[in-house]
Amino acid sequence: MANVHDYPMVAASPPGLSGWSLDVLLDQPASRTGGARKGRTMFLSGVIEGFYGRAWTHRQRVEMLDWIANAGMNSYVYGPKDDIKIRARWRELYCESEAGELRELAEAARARKLNFMVAIAPCLDVVYSDEGDLEALKRRLDQLLDLGITHFALLFDDVARTMMPADENAFPSFAAAQCYFANAAFAHVRKRAPAGTVLFCPTEYCGAFVGHDVAGSEYLNTIGAELDPEIGVFWTGPDIVSKTISAESLREVGRVLRRKPVIWENFHANDYDIRRVNVGPLGGRHVEILPLIDGIIANPNNEFEASFVPVHATGAFAGGSDDEAVSFAVALKAWQPRFRLALTGQTETLTVEEIRLLAELFYQPFHCGPEVEGLLRTARRLLSERRPDVRSPHWQEGHEALVNYRDRIRELFNRMSELENRDLFYAFHPYLWEAREEVTHLVSYLDWLAGDPPAGEEFPSKDRIYNFYRQGFAVAIQELLPRDANGRYRHGA
């Protein structure tokens, strides 16, 4: 059993930062060729396969390496929650076939001059003071090191902030226990691979988890003081999925962590909402934050094919561009060859405008695309009056615009069904199907209103209600909750 006095405590002014004051560290411009922290030589940018749900295939991961390289980024982190040996069975070694695939990925990344990093998440049942658990972690690291993998991520996310009884007697705090474990793992990696790196995902990895009081978080202050200064720390921003990440907030995080954070970018993630996919540019971030971070690693959509634009848009941002419209247009053009139609002599693809329509329908977590937002404003205007003047030119123009938009979505659905790349088609099929159905319902209702129905008449007719109204358990639960337009509950209001 380890005793708290047996492990090294990192000093308040970490010796690994000799030559760097904290102010210099936080103001040092991010560099693609040289980092602010001693021992860290690169601004990390890339992708983490770190979502919950069905993982990508080996073939898709190899292809993702090409996407990352083509987007000008440098890193891929293997960390799917669906790999039970990352989290639930972290003590078990990979079997021969699993290890072989990881070796292939490491070699493929090396051939593309990319960093390949493997995650281990010993956070569900670890006993930090148990030497047996620490040895189990070292065995896992040794297996991966033997495969030629020298970059690792230790993940302590999405767990309760509690310790086993044995740890309560060995460590002064939950954070101190994690620092001991991570520092020991890092020392082990560095002993075998002097250029090896470790990233650490804290349990309090966003502002919301500390009541938006980063400076007052005992946990984060302990991480900053006791975690080896050469270990990078993930941070998702003010929220798990952050609408914006400001420079001011990152300065505060940097001061508390005593290092620049590495952004775990959940902007395009959709594992928390199975009815959505996010295919637009990275938003709510400005290049002024780049000097304040040690990297940005995108955790994108579960659907591999839906992650093309997010990967390339993140690459554009990491490269110094926060012009959403430009990065979106460039990514769409690069995406177009994947939309090749079957049985057309391998030459015809969907047009860029058709692909833009698809991406604007499923744009960002907080916004639809610009054209879609405009159409929604039109629909709200048409439906804002209880008995609208359906003969007015203004109303009729709006009605016609929505009819045309419905037709475009229908045609897009039909054209998508002819894609040669079936993975791409099925990545969007359920979402596009729903979009087509709902816009058809909307236009059918407007068509009915355009006929100026008599007061008291109902829409739709009873023989079509099943097709117009979503039913089932989830809908029944939603009906029980008195939500307003913003999704907030106001019981009895």
N, C-alpha and C positions, 0 to 999 in steps of 0.2 A: 504493500500500500504506500502510495506517495503521501508525503506530508507537505503542507503548503510552504514550509520553510525550506524544502528541498529543491524547489524550482527557481530559476533565475527570474528576478523581477526587472523589467526594463525601466531604466531611470527616467525621471521626469524630462530630462534633456537627453533623448536617446543617443547613445554613443555611435550608433550606425549613421547618424546624421551629422557627424563631425564635419565642420566646414560649411554647414547650412544652418542658418537661423530659421525659425519657423516662418517669419515674415517672408524671407527669400523663397522658402519652399512654396508658400502659397501664391506668390506672385510670379514664379518662374513660368515663362510661356511653355505651353505643351509643345513637345518636339517629336517628330517622327523618327529622328535619328539619335536623340539624346534626351534622357529623362532627368527630372530634378533630383530624384532620390538616388543616393549611392547604391549601386547594385542593380538598379532598374535602368535599362538602356533603351527602352522603347515605349512610346505612347501606344497602349493597347487599343485595338479597334477590331471589331469582328462580330461573331455570332456565338451565343450560347444556346445549345439545345437543352434548355432547362425547364421546359414546361411539364405540366401534368397531362396525362393522356397518351394516346398512341404515339410511339416514337417514330422517327424517320427510319427508313431502311438503310442498309449499308451503302447501297448504290446511291441513294439520295445524299448521304453524308459526303461521299466522295465528290458528287456534283456540287454540293454546297461549298466545298473547298474552292472550286473554280469560281463560284459566284463571289465569294469573299475576296479572292485575289483580283478578280475583274473589277470589283468595287473599290479597289485600292486599300483594302484593310489587311490585317496581318495575323488574325487569331481566330481559332475555333475551339470552343470549350464543349467537350462531350459530357453532358450531365442530365440526360433524360430521366425524369422521375419514374418512367416505365421500366428502367433498368433496375431491378430490385437489388442488385448488388452494389448500387450506389448508395442506397438508403436503408431499406428494410433488412438486407442481409450483407451489410458492408464488411463484416468480418470474413466473408467467404471469398476465396480467390476465384478469378475467372477460369472457366474451363478452357481446354485447348482451342476450341473453335472460337470462343469469345475473345480470347487473348489474341488469336490470329487476326481477327478483324480489327482489333485495336492497333496491332502492329501495322497492318496495312494502312490504316488511317494516318498513323504517325508518319509512315514513309511517304504517303501521298501528300501530306501537309508539308513535309520537309522538301519534297520535290518542287513544291510551289512557293517555297520560302515563307511558310506560315508557321506560327506557333500552334502546336497541338497540345491542348490541356485536358486532363481528365479530372472529373469531380468525384469526390467522396463525401458522403453526408452521414457521418456517424452520430447523428443527433437524436434519433428516436429513443435509443436505449443505452447509450454509452454511459459508463461509469468512469468519469475522468480520472479518478484516483486509483483505478484498477490497473496495475501494471500489465495485466493480461490483455486489456482492451488496447492499451498503447502498443503493445507488441503486435496485436492483430492489425492495427493500422499500419505499422511499419512493414508487416508482411505484405499487405496490399501495395504499399508504396514500392517495396522491393520488386514485386512482380511487374509492376508498371515500369519501373526503372530498367529492369532487365529487357523490356520490350523497346527500349529506346525513348521512353516518355520521361521528360524531365520537368514538365510544367503541370501544376496541380491546382485544384480549387477545393478548399474545405468549406462545406456548406452547413451552416447551423440555422437555416431559415425554417420558418413555419413550424415551430415547436413551442411547447409551453416553457415559460421562464422558471423552471423548477429544477432542482437537483435531487439525485438519489441521496438517501440518508448518509451513506459513506462519504459522499462528496461534501455534504454540509459540515462534516467534521474535519475535512482536509483543506477546504478552501474558504476564503472570506466572502466570496460571492460567485454567482453564476458566471459572470464575465471572467473572473480570475481563473476559474476552472477551464473555460474555453481557451483562454490565452495560454495556459500551461500546455494543454493538449496540442494546440496549433503550433506553438513555439517548438515543442519537442519534435513534431512532424517536420517542421521546416528545417530544423537542425539536422535531422536524419537525411532529408533530401540533399541539403548542401554538402553533407559529408560525402555522399556518393556522386553528386552532380554539382560542382561548384557554381555553375551558371543556372542551376535550377531555380524556379520561381514558384511561389504559392500565393494564391488569392484566398481571401477569407470572407465568407458571407455571414455577417452577424445576425443574431436573432432579432435585434432591433435594427432593421435595415432601411427604414424610411421614417420621415418625420411624424407620420400619423401614429407610429408605434411608441413614440415617446411624448405623446400629447403635443406635438409640434414645439417641443422645448428641448432642442438638441443639447444646448449648453447645460441644461439641468439634468440630463440623463446620467445617472450614476453608472449604468451599464456602458454607455458609449465612452464616457470619460475613462473608465477602467480599460476598455479596449485600446484607447489612444495611448494610455500610459504604459500598459503591460504587454501588448502584442508587439512582437519583434518589428522594428521599423521597416524592415525589408519586405514584410508581408503586405500586399495590397488589400484594400478593404472595399467590398462592394457596397453600393448605395443606390436605391431606386428613386430618390428624390423625396418630395414632401409626402407622397402617397405611394402605394404599391404600383399603381398606374398613374403617373404624374402628368397632369395637364400641362404644367409648365415646370421648369427647373431654373431657378434664378441664380445669378452670380452671387448675390448676397447670401442666399441659403447655403451655397457650396463653400463660401468663405467660412461660415460658421461651422459647417461639418468638418472642414479641413483643420480648423483650430482645435476642435474637440478630439478628432482622430489623430492629430499630429502628423498628418500625411494627406495628400490629395486622395479623394475617393475615386474608385473606378465605377462608372455608372453602369449598373445592371439595368438595361433599358427595356422596360416592359410596355412601351408605348404601343407596339403592334401586337402584343400577346393577346390571345383569345381563349386561353384555356379556362378562364373564369366565366365565359359567356359563350355557350355552345351554339347560339343562334347568330353569332357575328363573326366576321373576318375583317381584318384591317389591312387595306392594300394601298393606302395613300402615302404621301411623304411624311417624314418626321416633322412634327410641329411642336410649338411651344418651347423651343430651345433656340438660343442665339449663340453665335460663335464666341461671344465674350466669355462663355463658361469654359471654353477649351483650355485656357491656361490654368484653370482651377481644378482640373481633373487629371487623373493618370490614365484615363482611357474611357471608352464607351463600347459596351458589349451588348448587342441586341438580342433579346429573347423574343423571337417573332411568333407568327401564327403556328398552330399545330400542323396545319396543312402545308406541307413542304412547298408545293407549287404556288401557294398564295403568298409566300415570303420573298419572292423575287424583288418586288419594288421596295419593301421595307429594308432588305439587305442593302440594296444599291443606294437608297435614300440615306440610310445611316452612314454608308461610306462617304457620300457627298458631304454630309455634315462633319464627319470626322476629318475630312480633308479641308474643311474651312469654309463651306458654303451653307448658309441657312436660308437661301432663297427656295422656298417650297415649290413654287411654280416651275422653276428651272429644273430642280432635281427630279420632280415628278415627270416632266416632259422627257428628260433624258432617260430615265428609268423605263418609261413606257416604250420608247423607241427600242431600247435594248431588249425588252421583254417580247417584242413582237414576233421574232422568229419561233418562239415556242408555241405560237397560236397557228401553226400550220394546219390547213384543212386536209383531211384524208381524201384520197382518190382524185387529186387535182394535179397530178404530175409533180408533186412535192414543190410547188412554187407559190401557191396562193395561201395567204394568211388572213386572219382578221385584220381590218384596217386599224390604224392607231386610234382613230376616233371611236371605233367599236370597243377597243381595249380601254380607252379612257372612260367610256360609259360604264363599263364593268367596274373599273377601279373607283369611280366617283360614287357608285352605289354602295361600295364597301370601303370607305375612305379612311377615316380615323376614328379612334374611340370616342371622341367628343364632337365630331362633326361629320356630316356627309360632304361629298364633294361640292364645289361651288355651284355647278349647274343644278345638282340635285337639291341643294339648299334653296335655290331660286324657285324651283318647281314646287317645293313644299310650301314656300311663302305664298305662291299663287294659289295652291289648294286651300291653305288656311283662309286666304281672302275670300275665295269663292264660297266657303262654308261658314263664314263669320256671321252671316245674317240668317235668321230663322226662315224667312221667306224671301230669298234673293230675287232681284230683278233679272231673271234669266234671259231677257230680251235685250239687255243693255250690251253694247259692243264690248265694254270692258269685261263683262262676265263671259261673253261668248269667246273672246280671244283667249282668256285663261282656260276655258273648257277645251278649246281646240289645242292649246299647247300641251295639256295633260293627255289628250287623246293621242297626239303625235308621240309623246314620250312613252306612253304605254306601248305603242306600235314598235318603237325602237327597242324596247326591252324584250318584247316578244320575238322580234327578229334576232336580237342578240342571243336569246336562249336557243333558238333554232340553229343558229350558226355555231354556237358553242357545242351543240350536240354532235357536230360533224368534225370536231377536232381529232387530229391524229394522236395527240398526246392525251390519252384517256385519264391519266393521273391529274392533269390540269383540268380537264372537264369535270371530273368528280370532286375535285377540291372545291369547286364553286357551285356544283349542281344544286345542293339543297338550299343554299342562300339565294341563288338566282331564281330558283323555282318559287320561293316564298316572295321575292320581290315582284316577280311577274304576277303571281296570284293577287297580291295586295294592291298593286297599282291597277289591275283589272277590276277589282272590287271598287276601288275609288272611282274609276272612270264610269263604271256601270251605275254607280249612285248618282254621279253628275249627269249622266245621260237621262236618268230617271227624273232628276230635278229639272232638266232642260225641257221636259215635256209638261212642265207646270202642273204636277199632280194635284188633285183636290185635297183640301185640308183633311187630315185624318187617315189618308191612305198610307199603307205601310210598305217599306222596302226592306229586304227583298220578299218575293212571294214565298209562301211556306214550303213549296216543293224544292226550293234551292237553298234553304237556310243552312243545311249541313256543309255546303261548299263555301259559304260566305263567313261562317263563324267558327273559329278555332275552339275545339272542345277538349276534354280530357282532364286529367288530374291537375296538371300545372295551371291550366286556365281556371279550374275550380278554386284553387288556392288563391290565385290573383284576385278573383271576384270577392273573396272574403275580406280583403285588405282595402280600406278606404283611402287609396292613394290619390294624390293630386297629380297635375301634369308633369311635375318634376320627380315623381316617384316617392314622395314623402307621405307618411301616414298622418292624417289629421282626423282622428276618430271623433265623431260627433260634431265636427266643425261645419 
